[in-house]
Amino acid sequence: AQSVTQLGSHVSVSEGALVLLRCNYSSSVPPYLFWYVQYPNQGLQLLLKYTSAATLVKGINGFEAEFKKSETSFHLTKPSAHMSDAAEYFCAVSGSFNKFYFGSGTKLNVKP
Amino acid sequence: EAEVAQSPRYKITEKSQAVAFWCDPISGHATLYWYRQILGQGPELLVQFQDESVVDDSQLPKDRFSAERLKGVDSTLKIQPAELGDSAMYLCASSLEAGMNTEAFFGQGTRLTVV
């Protein structure tokens, strides 16, 4: 069975500060992991995905995530937050038949 | 850029009424998903199609919800009768195939309010 846990339903950072959003996964098979972003009243947009080719994955808008098997983690980071990064972020793992399991989300607030 | 199309974007309906949502996936995408997202939560899979066949509908409340993808292209999700607890965002997504490394592309969603 696959599942993800996102620690912290709300994260607040200052503009220019480091963004760190946490995701831990559980998977009975080698996981395929994803980060999505959602703006209010919008669908989900893919930020990045882990394909097992490299443990450090770079995505759009300056985000990256590192896959750590020993910690079963796939945390999302960005060195310098921008006001436009304020949104909700979802970690997901895919299982059999490409069924996606989403975390409960982390709302990122960026203070000026 | 190809997108998943959904309509309507917003829907307000009275409880006990019927409501339907439509989704047109990205051309060539064999897998289509319907998700329900309650405010403050992550998306929850309602039904997954591979072409015109249902792969997973274990979380679909079948007494009131139905979904079809007759020609393996666009899809309709219906609720009858709607209940107050059905108020949520309904998201449609598609992916190229059922492989485990293919991301899902999401539509803009339909925000349903049941009054």
Interface residues (C-beta under 8 A of the other chain):
Chain A: S9 Y32 F34 Y36 N41 Q42 G43 L44 Q45 L46 K49 T51 F90 S94 G95 S96 F97 N98 K99 F100 F102 G103 S104 G105
Chain B: V4 Q6 T31 Y33 G40 Q41 G42 P43 E44 L45 Q48 Q50 V55 D56 M89 L91 A93 S95 E97 A98 G99 M100 N101 T102 E103 A104 F105 F106 G107 Q108 G109 R111
